[in-house]
């Protein structure tokens, strides 16, 4: 079993982002969960007090209220224990995946005195937190499918209307150039890099981090257009876009094969929209890919990560004229462009050109790995079916900060560590393109000089989302 030569990030250093996460971010997320469930319980209580036609109350509503109150109590207890640095409790036997795996790791941490909220490895503790949230709902009858983060995801998605319509119009403009683009690698190269940057900076919308940002702040993070992307290019500290494109061009020579690109998804809402646009570009406007497969999380995860329900709702919402406030920087033309693009996506889903991984074969089982407690180093061992599936992919695109942390194990690698070395046994298994804006401290593949200069001028450069990494590694032949 692979072991990193460096220790994991943990909250014991009070200057670290891990410490700030445990001390500030997680309590806010727990409080929001409590508030949301409490509001749902309040609404149910008001509904219960409204007599039914026969003068009786609905027993189902009463039971759901009781279960909701228990969820609130459990979350409140969790917050109390977290704030006092108490031990992480075992995941209950709730019928959900990986109970034994999480608890076995917890026992190992207890043996070395690293099983409290301010001592446990940050990556494990954060995955454990969302798995524990899931247990609160899984153990109920009437809340079992409830996503406590759904309303936040939808609200943020709605606030992205301006950027979404602008991108839709940009894609519409490509239609007139489609025939010329297919046979013009130079033009495709320029567009590919624009798509990468759009998809990269779409990751700036991360609800588990945006606990204090206003809608206008979010809109600024989602600014699109060539000038914004060009200005941001200098903030890409590792830039493997050219290497990725050179590799993609080689796919055209592999005649008779179905070239598939797999998206290991991150956030729902606007970022998912940019992922769909990027996939659309790859299969519609280039000759290199025939299919795009999207890999979601099976349970509500890190507040804003895409679940299968989020994926389906996104397509449905984008096709509804009433979903967005069309008075906010949109035009009838851009609304039409969006509609036409989404209709194409719906056709692609029907034809299998676009595919949600959990809806094909045993894809649901394969997807379990994404919400496990491990780095991706252990994919071949822990999820061999998933690993073998991805070895057949022409390109696997890992989106976002959490996927990057799991790719590199979230350990204290020196910044000069090659990306391949940080991937451990996963390196070379399949072609990997990681698109990540920096929101956690682990960074590899850059020079020490660049890191030192950034430390001098911006001590938050590793975590504030201002800088990014585009990391590519081909499959080992």
C-alpha positions as CSV (number, residue, x, y, z in Angstrom):
1,X,0.0,0.0,0.0
2,X,1.4,3.4,-1.0
3,X,2.4,5.7,1.8
4,X,3.3,9.4,1.3
5,X,6.7,10.5,2.6
6,X,5.0,13.6,4.0
7,X,2.4,14.1,6.7
8,X,-1.2,15.2,6.0
9,X,-2.5,18.6,6.5
10,X,-4.3,18.9,9.8
11,X,-5.8,21.8,12.0
12,X,-3.1,21.7,14.7
13,X,-1.3,24.6,13.2
14,X,-3.5,27.6,14.0
15,X,-2.1,29.5,11.0
16,X,-3.3,26.8,8.6
17,X,-6.4,26.9,6.4
18,X,-7.3,23.5,8.0
19,X,-7.6,25.2,11.4
20,X,-9.7,28.0,10.0
21,X,-11.9,25.5,8.4
22,X,-12.6,23.6,11.6
23,X,-12.9,26.8,13.7
24,X,-15.0,28.9,11.3
25,X,-16.2,27.3,8.1
26,X,-17.6,24.0,9.4
27,X,-19.6,25.6,12.2
28,X,-21.2,27.9,9.7
29,X,-22.1,25.0,7.4
30,X,-23.6,23.0,10.4
31,X,-25.5,26.1,11.5
32,X,-26.9,26.5,8.0
33,X,-28.0,22.9,7.9
34,X,-29.7,23.2,11.3
35,X,-31.4,26.4,10.2
36,X,-32.6,24.8,6.9
37,X,-34.0,21.7,8.6
38,X,-35.6,23.8,11.4
39,X,-37.4,25.9,8.8
40,X,-38.7,22.8,7.1
41,X,-39.9,21.5,10.4
42,X,-41.6,24.9,11.1
43,X,-43.4,24.8,7.7
44,X,-44.6,21.2,8.5
45,X,-45.8,22.4,11.9
46,X,-47.9,25.1,10.2
47,X,-49.2,22.6,7.8
48,X,-50.1,20.2,10.6
49,X,-52.1,22.9,12.3
50,X,-54.3,23.3,9.3
51,X,-57.1,20.8,9.8
52,X,-57.7,18.3,7.1
53,X,-61.2,18.0,5.5
54,X,-62.1,15.3,8.0
55,X,-60.9,17.3,10.9
56,X,-57.9,15.1,11.6
57,X,-54.1,15.8,11.3
58,X,-51.8,13.8,9.0
59,X,-49.8,11.3,11.0
60,X,-47.2,11.3,8.3
61,X,-46.5,15.0,8.9
62,X,-46.2,14.4,12.7
63,X,-43.7,11.7,12.1
64,X,-41.7,13.8,9.7
65,X,-41.7,16.7,12.2
66,X,-40.4,14.3,14.9
67,X,-37.6,13.0,12.7
68,X,-36.7,16.6,11.6
69,X,-36.3,17.6,15.3
70,X,-34.0,14.6,15.9
71,X,-31.8,15.7,12.9
72,X,-31.5,19.2,14.3
73,X,-30.6,17.8,17.7
74,X,-27.9,15.6,16.2
75,X,-26.4,18.4,14.2
76,X,-26.5,20.7,17.3
77,X,-24.7,18.0,19.3
78,X,-22.1,17.7,16.5
79,X,-21.4,21.4,16.5
80,X,-21.0,21.4,20.3
81,X,-18.5,18.5,20.2
82,X,-16.6,20.1,17.3
83,X,-16.2,23.4,19.0
84,X,-14.8,21.6,22.1
85,X,-12.3,19.5,20.1
86,X,-14.0,16.3,21.2
87,X,-13.5,12.9,19.6
88,X,-15.0,12.0,16.2
89,X,-17.8,9.6,17.0
90,X,-18.3,6.4,14.9
91,X,-20.5,6.5,11.9
92,X,-23.7,4.6,12.9
93,X,-24.7,1.4,11.0
94,X,-27.1,3.3,8.8
95,X,-27.3,1.0,5.7
96,X,-25.3,3.5,3.7
97,X,-21.8,2.8,2.1
98,X,-18.4,2.7,3.8
99,X,-19.5,2.6,7.5
100,X,-16.8,0.0,8.3
101,X,-14.2,1.9,6.2
102,X,-14.7,5.2,7.9
103,X,-14.8,3.7,11.4
104,X,-11.7,1.5,10.8
105,X,-9.8,4.6,9.8
106,X,-11.1,6.3,12.9
107,X,-9.8,3.5,15.1
108,X,-6.4,3.9,13.6
109,X,-6.4,7.6,14.3
110,X,-7.5,6.9,17.9
111,X,-4.5,4.7,18.4
112,X,-2.1,7.6,17.7
113,X,-4.2,10.3,19.4
114,X,-5.4,11.9,16.2
115,X,-9.1,11.3,16.4
116,X,-10.4,14.7,17.6
117,X,-11.7,17.6,15.5
118,X,-8.5,19.7,15.8
119,X,-6.1,16.8,15.4
120,X,-7.5,14.5,12.7
121,X,-6.1,14.7,9.1
122,X,-8.1,17.4,7.4
123,X,-9.0,15.5,4.3
124,X,-10.3,12.5,6.3
125,X,-12.2,14.7,8.8
126,X,-13.9,16.7,6.0
127,X,-15.1,13.5,4.2
128,X,-16.1,12.0,7.5
129,X,-18.2,15.2,8.3
130,X,-20.3,14.9,5.1
131,X,-20.6,11.1,5.6
132,X,-21.9,11.8,9.1
133,X,-24.4,14.3,7.8
134,X,-25.7,11.7,5.4
135,X,-26.3,9.3,8.3
136,X,-28.6,11.8,10.0
137,X,-31.0,11.6,7.0
138,X,-30.3,8.0,6.0
139,X,-31.6,6.8,9.4
140,X,-35.1,8.4,8.9
141,X,-38.2,7.3,7.0
142,X,-39.3,10.7,5.7
143,X,-36.0,12.6,5.2
144,X,-34.0,9.8,3.6
145,X,-33.8,11.6,0.2
146,X,-33.5,15.1,1.6
147,X,-30.6,17.2,0.4
148,X,-29.9,19.8,3.1
149,X,-27.9,21.9,0.6
150,X,-30.3,21.8,-2.3
151,X,-31.8,25.3,-1.8
152,X,-28.4,26.9,-1.6
153,X,-27.3,25.2,-4.8
154,X,-30.4,26.3,-6.6
155,X,-30.1,29.9,-5.3
156,X,-26.6,30.2,-6.5
157,X,-27.4,28.7,-9.9
158,X,-30.1,31.2,-10.4
159,X,-27.7,34.1,-9.6
160,X,-25.5,32.9,-12.6
161,X,-28.0,34.0,-15.2
162,X,-25.9,36.7,-16.9
163,X,-22.8,34.5,-17.3
164,X,-24.9,31.5,-18.5
165,X,-26.6,33.5,-21.2
166,X,-23.4,35.1,-22.3
167,X,-21.7,31.7,-22.7
168,X,-24.8,30.3,-24.6
169,X,-24.4,33.1,-27.1
170,X,-20.7,32.4,-27.5
171,X,-21.5,28.8,-28.2
172,X,-24.2,29.8,-30.7
173,X,-21.6,31.9,-32.6
174,X,-19.5,28.8,-33.0
175,X,-22.3,27.1,-35.0
176,X,-21.5,29.3,-38.1
177,X,-17.8,28.2,-37.8
178,X,-18.4,24.5,-37.1
179,X,-17.5,23.1,-40.5
180,X,-14.3,25.2,-40.6
181,X,-13.3,24.4,-37.1
182,X,-13.3,20.6,-37.5
183,X,-10.3,20.8,-39.9
184,X,-8.5,23.7,-38.3
185,X,-6.4,22.6,-35.3
186,X,-5.0,26.1,-34.8
187,X,-8.4,27.7,-34.3
188,X,-9.5,24.7,-32.2
189,X,-6.4,25.2,-30.0
190,X,-7.4,28.8,-29.2
191,X,-10.9,27.8,-28.4
192,X,-9.8,24.8,-26.3
193,X,-7.8,27.1,-24.1
194,X,-10.7,29.4,-23.7
195,X,-12.9,26.5,-22.8
196,X,-10.4,25.3,-20.3
197,X,-10.2,28.7,-18.6
198,X,-14.0,29.0,-18.5
199,X,-14.2,25.5,-17.0
200,X,-11.3,26.2,-14.6
201,X,-12.7,29.5,-13.2
202,X,-16.2,28.1,-13.1
203,X,-14.8,26.3,-10.0
204,X,-14.7,29.7,-8.3
205,X,-18.3,29.1,-7.3
206,X,-17.9,26.7,-4.3
207,X,-20.6,26.9,-1.7
208,X,-18.7,25.2,1.0
209,X,-16.3,28.2,0.8
210,X,-18.6,31.1,-0.2
211,X,-20.1,31.4,3.3
212,X,-19.8,35.2,3.3
213,X,-20.1,36.3,-0.3
214,X,-22.9,38.3,-1.8
215,X,-24.5,37.5,-5.1
216,X,-22.5,40.4,-6.7
217,X,-19.3,38.8,-5.4
218,X,-20.2,35.5,-7.0
219,X,-21.1,37.2,-10.3
220,X,-17.7,38.8,-10.3
221,X,-16.0,35.4,-9.8
222,X,-18.0,34.1,-12.8
223,X,-17.0,36.9,-15.1
224,X,-16.5,35.4,-18.6
225,X,-15.2,36.8,-21.8
226,X,-11.9,36.9,-23.5
227,X,-10.5,39.9,-21.7
228,X,-11.2,38.4,-18.3
229,X,-9.8,35.0,-19.3
230,X,-6.6,36.6,-20.7
231,X,-6.2,38.6,-17.5
232,X,-6.6,35.5,-15.4
233,X,-4.1,33.5,-17.4
234,X,-1.2,35.0,-15.4
235,X,-2.7,33.5,-12.3
236,X,-2.4,29.9,-13.6
237,X,0.7,28.8,-11.8
238,X,1.0,25.5,-13.5
239,X,-0.2,25.6,-17.1
240,X,-0.3,22.3,-19.0
241,X,-2.9,23.5,-21.5
242,X,-0.6,23.1,-24.5
243,X,0.6,19.6,-23.4
244,X,-3.1,18.6,-23.0
245,X,-4.0,19.9,-26.4
246,X,-1.1,18.2,-28.2
247,X,-2.2,14.9,-26.6
248,X,-5.8,15.5,-27.6
249,X,-4.8,16.1,-31.2
250,X,-3.2,12.7,-31.3
251,X,-6.6,11.1,-30.7
252,X,-7.7,11.8,-34.3
253,X,-5.3,9.2,-35.6
254,X,-6.9,6.4,-33.6
255,X,-9.4,5.5,-36.3
256,X,-12.3,3.3,-35.4
257,X,-12.3,4.0,-31.7
258,X,-14.9,5.8,-29.6
259,X,-12.9,8.5,-27.8
260,X,-14.5,9.2,-24.4
261,X,-13.8,12.1,-22.1
262,X,-14.8,11.5,-18.5
263,X,-15.6,14.4,-16.2
264,X,-15.1,13.8,-12.5
265,X,-17.5,16.5,-11.4
266,X,-17.1,19.0,-8.6
267,X,-19.8,21.7,-7.9
268,X,-23.4,21.9,-9.1
269,X,-24.9,25.0,-10.6
270,X,-22.7,27.3,-12.7
271,X,-19.7,25.1,-12.6
272,X,-21.6,22.1,-13.8
273,X,-23.0,24.3,-16.6
274,X,-19.4,25.1,-17.7
275,X,-18.5,21.4,-17.6
276,X,-21.4,20.7,-19.9
277,X,-20.3,23.5,-22.2
278,X,-16.8,22.1,-22.3
279,X,-18.0,18.6,-23.0
280,X,-20.3,20.0,-25.7
281,X,-17.3,21.8,-27.3
282,X,-15.2,18.6,-27.3
283,X,-17.8,16.3,-28.9
284,X,-19.5,18.9,-31.2
285,X,-16.8,21.1,-32.4
286,X,-13.7,19.0,-32.4
287,X,-13.0,15.7,-34.3
288,X,-11.4,14.1,-31.3
289,X,-14.1,12.9,-29.0
290,X,-17.3,10.9,-29.5
291,X,-18.7,10.7,-26.0
292,X,-18.7,12.5,-22.6
293,X,-19.3,10.7,-19.3
294,X,-20.2,12.7,-16.2
295,X,-19.3,11.3,-12.7
296,X,-21.4,12.7,-9.8
297,X,-21.3,12.0,-6.0
298,X,-24.0,9.6,-4.8
299,X,-24.8,11.7,-1.7
300,X,-24.9,15.4,-0.7
301,X,-21.2,16.2,-0.5
302,X,-19.1,19.2,0.5
303,X,-22.3,21.4,0.3
304,X,-22.2,22.0,-3.5
305,X,-20.9,18.8,-5.2
306,X,-23.0,17.4,-8.0
307,X,-25.4,14.5,-7.2
308,X,-27.3,12.6,-9.9
309,X,-30.4,14.7,-8.9
310,X,-28.5,17.9,-9.3
311,X,-27.4,16.8,-12.8
312,X,-30.9,16.0,-14.0
313,X,-32.3,19.2,-12.4
314,X,-29.7,21.3,-14.1
315,X,-30.7,20.2,-17.5
316,X,-34.4,20.6,-16.6
317,X,-33.9,24.0,-15.1
318,X,-31.9,25.3,-18.0
319,X,-34.8,24.3,-20.4
320,X,-37.4,26.2,-18.4
321,X,-37.9,29.8,-19.5
322,X,-39.1,30.8,-16.0
323,X,-36.1,29.4,-14.1
324,X,-33.9,32.5,-14.5
325,X,-34.8,36.1,-13.9
326,X,-34.5,37.2,-17.6
327,X,-34.5,40.9,-16.6
328,X,-30.9,40.5,-15.4
329,X,-28.6,41.2,-18.3
330,X,-30.2,38.8,-20.8
331,X,-31.9,39.2,-24.2
332,X,-34.5,37.2,-26.1
333,X,-31.7,36.2,-28.4
334,X,-29.5,34.9,-25.6
335,X,-32.4,33.0,-24.1
336,X,-33.0,31.4,-27.5
337,X,-29.3,30.5,-27.8
338,X,-29.5,28.8,-24.4
339,X,-32.6,26.9,-25.3
340,X,-31.1,25.6,-28.5
341,X,-27.9,24.5,-26.7
342,X,-29.8,22.7,-24.0
343,X,-32.0,20.9,-26.6
344,X,-28.8,19.6,-28.1
345,X,-27.6,18.3,-24.7
346,X,-31.0,16.6,-24.2
347,X,-30.5,14.9,-27.6
348,X,-27.0,13.9,-26.6
349,X,-28.3,12.3,-23.4
350,X,-30.9,10.4,-25.3
351,X,-28.3,9.2,-27.9
352,X,-25.7,8.3,-25.3
353,X,-23.3,11.0,-26.5
354,X,-23.6,12.5,-23.0
355,X,-23.9,10.0,-20.2
356,X,-24.4,10.2,-16.5
357,X,-22.1,7.4,-15.1
358,X,-24.6,6.3,-12.4
359,X,-27.3,5.5,-15.0
360,X,-25.2,3.0,-17.0
361,X,-24.6,-0.6,-16.0
362,X,-23.2,-0.9,-12.5
363,X,-22.2,2.8,-12.5
364,X,-24.0,3.4,-9.3
365,X,-21.6,0.9,-7.5
366,X,-18.5,2.4,-9.2
367,X,-19.5,5.9,-8.0
368,X,-19.3,4.9,-4.4
369,X,-15.6,5.5,-4.4
370,X,-15.9,9.2,-4.8
371,X,-17.4,9.6,-1.3
372,X,-14.9,7.3,0.4
373,X,-12.3,8.5,2.9
374,X,-9.2,7.8,0.8
375,X,-6.9,9.6,-1.6
376,X,-7.3,8.5,-5.2
377,X,-3.9,6.7,-4.8
378,X,-5.9,3.7,-3.8
379,X,-8.4,3.6,-6.6
380,X,-7.0,0.5,-8.3
381,X,-7.1,-1.4,-4.9
382,X,-10.3,0.0,-3.4
383,X,-12.4,0.5,-6.6
384,X,-10.9,-1.8,-9.2
385,X,-14.0,-1.7,-11.5
386,X,-13.9,2.1,-11.6
387,X,-10.2,2.1,-12.1
388,X,-10.5,-0.3,-15.1
389,X,-13.3,1.7,-16.6
390,X,-11.2,4.9,-16.5
391,X,-8.2,3.1,-18.0
392,X,-10.3,2.9,-21.2
393,X,-11.0,6.6,-21.2
394,X,-9.2,8.9,-23.7
395,X,-9.2,11.7,-21.1
396,X,-10.2,12.0,-17.5
397,X,-10.9,15.5,-16.4
398,X,-10.8,16.0,-12.6
399,X,-12.6,19.2,-11.6
400,X,-12.0,21.4,-8.5
401,X,-10.2,21.6,-5.3
402,X,-11.4,18.4,-3.5
403,X,-10.5,16.2,-6.5
404,X,-7.1,17.8,-6.5
405,X,-6.7,17.2,-2.8
406,X,-7.7,13.6,-3.3
407,X,-5.4,13.2,-6.3
408,X,-2.4,14.4,-4.3
409,X,-3.5,12.9,-0.9
410,X,-3.7,16.4,0.7
411,X,-0.2,16.0,2.2
412,X,2.6,18.5,2.7
413,X,4.4,17.9,-0.6
414,X,7.1,20.4,-1.4
415,X,5.7,22.7,-4.2
416,X,8.4,21.4,-6.5
417,X,7.1,17.9,-6.4
418,X,6.2,16.7,-9.9
419,X,2.5,16.2,-10.4
420,X,3.2,12.6,-11.4
421,X,5.0,11.9,-8.1
422,X,2.1,13.3,-6.1
423,X,-0.3,11.0,-7.8
424,X,1.4,8.0,-6.4
425,X,0.3,4.7,-7.9
426,X,-2.5,6.4,-9.9
427,X,0.1,8.1,-12.2
428,X,0.0,6.8,-15.7
429,X,-3.2,4.7,-15.2
430,X,-5.1,7.0,-17.6
431,X,-4.7,10.5,-19.1
432,X,-5.5,13.0,-16.4
433,X,-6.3,16.7,-16.8
434,X,-6.8,18.4,-13.4
435,X,-8.5,21.8,-13.4
436,X,-8.2,23.4,-10.0
437,X,-8.5,26.8,-8.4
438,X,-6.4,26.9,-5.2
439,X,-8.6,26.6,-2.1
440,X,-6.5,24.4,0.0
441,X,-2.8,24.4,0.9
442,X,-1.5,21.4,-1.1
443,X,0.2,22.6,-4.3
444,X,2.6,20.7,-6.5
445,X,4.3,21.1,-9.8
446,X,5.5,24.7,-9.5
447,X,9.0,26.3,-8.9
448,X,10.2,27.2,-5.4
449,X,10.9,30.7,-6.7
450,X,7.3,31.2,-7.8
451,X,6.1,30.0,-4.4
452,X,8.5,32.2,-2.5
453,X,7.5,35.3,-4.4
454,X,3.8,34.5,-3.8
455,X,4.4,34.0,-0.1
456,X,5.9,37.5,0.1
457,X,3.1,39.3,-1.7
458,X,0.0,37.2,-1.0
459,X,0.1,34.8,2.0
460,X,-3.3,33.4,1.1
461,X,-2.4,32.4,-2.5
462,X,-2.8,28.7,-1.7
463,X,-6.4,29.0,-0.5
464,X,-8.1,32.2,-1.7
465,X,-9.2,30.9,-5.2
466,X,-7.2,33.6,-6.9
467,X,-4.7,31.3,-8.4
468,X,-5.1,28.0,-10.3
469,X,-3.3,24.9,-11.6
470,X,-3.9,23.2,-14.9
471,X,-2.1,19.8,-14.5
472,X,-1.9,17.2,-17.3
473,X,-0.3,13.7,-17.2
474,X,-0.7,11.3,-20.1
475,X,-1.3,7.5,-19.8
476,X,1.8,5.4,-19.4
477,X,2.3,3.4,-22.5
